Amino acid sequence: MNFLAGDIGGTTSRLWLGGWHDKSLQTAEERYYSNEAFENFGNLLDTFLKETGVHLPLQRACLAVAGPIRHENGGTVARLTNCPWEIVADDIALQLGATPTRLINDFEAIGWGVRALADDAYETIQAGHPDRKGPRAVLGAGTGLGTVLAIPHDKHWHVLPSEGGHVDFGPGEALDLPLLEALWKQFGHASWERAVSGPGLLFVYRWLCMQQGTTPTLKDPGAVSSAALDNADLVAVDALTRMCRLYGAQAGNLALTTLPRGGLYLAGGIAAQVLKGSFRHAFVRGFLDKGRLSQLMETIPIYLITTPRIGLLGAAFCAAGQAGR
């Protein structure tokens, strides 16, 4: 087993050790860690290496990181957007006994992995008119909001990562204008990630409480989504409904920009947890509400990725040298 892959998120990390045989990935070890238990990624990697007893060096390693990748001083560096870690490819290569190491954005990894999803790893939100040879776009809300585009060309794939979650937030209806003003006041710059993410859900909930003159009692995004799904708090229901509608609106913006005839895929923990019942209807409403192009929006397939391993799968493809094939 010659390859190491990782999916390094804002709050949790997954590491994989395995190989490539008979045109498929072969898993030897896979572990899941909470970032807050470690001072830095190097300490986490040390723990994984000791637990698995892996023999170094490996053939290749690839880490998918939840943040922008920088190329500086002849090397590659990643700083996580929602975690105070900096990961340097050369340092990791040295820690792995001179193993060639590649850093990629976490949503770039999802772009590589989305082409290999098993049938039980996603569900259909809108059937549309899929074209298997068409582009595929991914939007995913979690700790942040990520985007990526995957384009097939001449039997190969090209993946274009981005930081699209940080583009300017723009309300599609007057109801959301006061929210835009609240985001400006709180953050200076209002991006889509500020409203469509775990922290975004908590912000919307607290803002709605303020609007209604009530004291917020829910302290974290998980509590807000749980209370909304259980119909235990009306403000939480309102907050989650609004965030899902906004999620759909930004998914629609991405679809109009890229025309992903191969499908628009939803990744991240929030979609899999909350896009149910009326909240799914709110998402679809936001997606379709594009004025003169609403009929076009009905033709775009929408798929919900249900496996939490999609980023790790893409990183493993890259580590095994299969990215682009």
SESEZA-127020 format. One record per residue (C-alpha): residue in one letter; y, z, x. Coordinates in steps of 0.25 Angstrom, whole numbers, plus 2048, in hexadecimal, padded with zeros to 3 digits. Layout:
<nodes>
AYZX/...
</nodes>
This chain:
<nodes>
M800800800/N80C7FB808/F8187FB7FF/L8228067FA/A82B8057EE/G83580E7E8/D83D80F7DB/I8498187DF/G85181C7D2/G85D8257D0/T8548317CC/T84682D7CF/S83E8257D9/R83081E7D9/L82981A7E6/W81D8117E6/L81380D7F1/G80A8027F0/G8067F37F4/W8057E57EF/H7F77DF7EB/D7F27D47E3/K8017D07DE/S8037DE7D9/L8097EC7DE/Q7FE7F77E1/T8038057E0/A7FE8107EA/E80881B7E7/E81481D7DD/R81D8297DC/Y82982E7D4/Y8348377D9/S84083E7D4/N84C83B7DD/E8528487DB/A84784F7E3/F84B8487EF/E8578487F8/N8568397FC/F84C82E7FA/G84782F808/N84183D804/L83B8377F7/L83482C7FF/D82F836809/T82983E7FE/F8228317F9/L81D82D806/K81783B808/E81183C7FA/T80A82E7FC/G80682F80B/V80A82080D/H80881A81A/L814814820/P81A80A822/L818802816/Q81A7F3814/R8267F380C/A82E7FD803/C8387FA7F8/L8418047F1/A8488017E4/V85580A7E3/A85E80D7D7/G86B8097DE/P8717FE7E6/I86B7F97F3/R8757F77FE/H8737EF80B/E87A7F5817/N8797F6826/G86D7ED826/G8657F681C/T8637F980D/V868805806/A86780A7F8/R86F8157F1/L86A81A7E4/T8758197D9/N8708257D2/C86A82E7DD/P8708327EA/W86682B7F3/E8698207FD/I85C818802/V85D81080F/A852805810/D85180781F/D84F81681E/I844814814/A83D80A81C/L83D814828/Q83881F81F/L82C81681B/G829813829/A83180682B/T82C80081E/P8357F481A/T83D7FA80E/R8467F3803/L84F7F97F9/I8527F37EC/N85A7F77E0/D8517FE7D5/F8557F37CB/E8527E87D5/A8447EE7D5/I8437EE7C6/G8477DF7C7/W83B7DD7D0/G8317E57C8/V8357E07BA/R82D7D37BC/A8207DB7BE/L8217E47B2/A8147E67AB/D8137E479C/D8137F379A/A81F7F67A3/Y8297F1799/E82C7EF78A/T8347E5782/I8417E977C/Q8457DA778/A83B7CF779/G8467C477A/H8417B7780/P83C7BA78E/D83B7B0799/R8317B57A4/K8397AC7AE/G8467B17AA/P84F7BC7B2/R84C7CA7AF/A8577D57AE/V8557E47AF/L85E7EF7AA/G85B7FE7AC/A86180B7A8/G85D8187AF/T8658207B9/G86D8137BA/L86D8057B4/G8677FA7BC/T8667EB7BB/V85F7E07C2/L85B7D17BF/A84E7CB7C3/I84E7BB7C4/P8417B37C6/H8437A67CE/D83879D7D4/K82D7A77D2/H8357B27D9/W83E7BD7D4/H84C7C17D8/V8517CE7D4/L8607D17D3/P8647E07D3/S8717E57CF/E8797F17CC/G87C7EC7BE/G87C7FA7B7/H88A7FC7BE/V8917F17B7/D89D7F47AE/F8987FB7A1/G89E7F2795/P89C7F7787/G8977EC77D/E89D7F3771/A8A97FC76E/L8A080976C/D89E80977B/L8AC80877F/P8AF81777F/L8A2818788/L8A880F792/E8B5817792/A8AC824795/L8A581D7A0/W8B28187A6/K8B78267A5/Q8AB82D7AB/F8A78237B6/G8B381A7B9/H8AA80E7B8/A8A180B7AC/S8948047AF/W8888017A6/E88080B7AE/R88A8177AA/A88681479C/V87780E79C/S86F8187A5/G86A8267A5/P87782C7A9/G87E8227A0/L876827794/L87B836797/F889831798/V88982A78B/Y883836784/R88D84078A/W898836786/L893835778/C893844777/M8A184577C/Q8A583A772/Q89E843767/G8A485076B/T89685676E/T89185D77B/P886855782/T87985D783/L87085378A/K872854799/D86B84779F/P86783979B/G85883D798/A85D84778E/V86683D787/S85B833786/S85183D781/A85A843777/A85D835772/L84F830771/D84B83D769/N85783B760/A85B849764/D869847767/L87283D760/V87C83B76B/A870838775/V86B82E76B/D87982876A/A87A828779/L86C82277C/T86F817771/R87C813777/M876813785/C86A80A780/R87480077A/L87C800786/Y8707FE78E/G86C7F2786/A87B7EC787/Q87A7EC796/A86C7E6796/G8727DB78D/N87D7D9797/L8737D87A2/A86B7CE799/L8777C5797/T87B7C57A5/T86D7C27AB/L8657BB79F/P8587C27A2/R84E7B979A/G8437BF7A1/G8477CD79B/L8517D879C/Y8497E47A1/L84E7F379F/A84A7FC7AA/G84D80B7AD/G8498187A6/I85381879B/A84E80B794/A83F80F794/Q84381D78E/V84D81A784/L84C80B77F/K84580F772/G84880E764/S85680E760/F85A80F76F/R853802772/H85A7FC766/A86880076C/F8647F9779/V8607EC772/R86D7ED76A/G8757EE776/F86D7E377D/L86F7D9772/D87D7DC76F/K8837D0777/G88C7C976C/R88A7BA76D/L87E7BB776/S8767C576E/Q86C7BB76A/L86A7B8779/M8677C677C/E85B7C6772/T8547BC77B/I8547C5787/P8477CD789/I8497DC78B/Y83E7E4792/L83E7F3794/I8377F77A1/T82E80379E/T8288067AC/P83080F7B5/R82A8087C1/I8317FB7C0/G83A7FE7CC/L82F8037D4/L8277F67D0/G8327ED7D5/A8347F57E2/A8257F47E5/F8267E57E3/C8317E47ED/A8297ED7F7/A81D7E57F5/G8257D87F8/Q8247D27EB/A8327D27E6/G8377C57E3/R8297BF7E1/
</nodes>
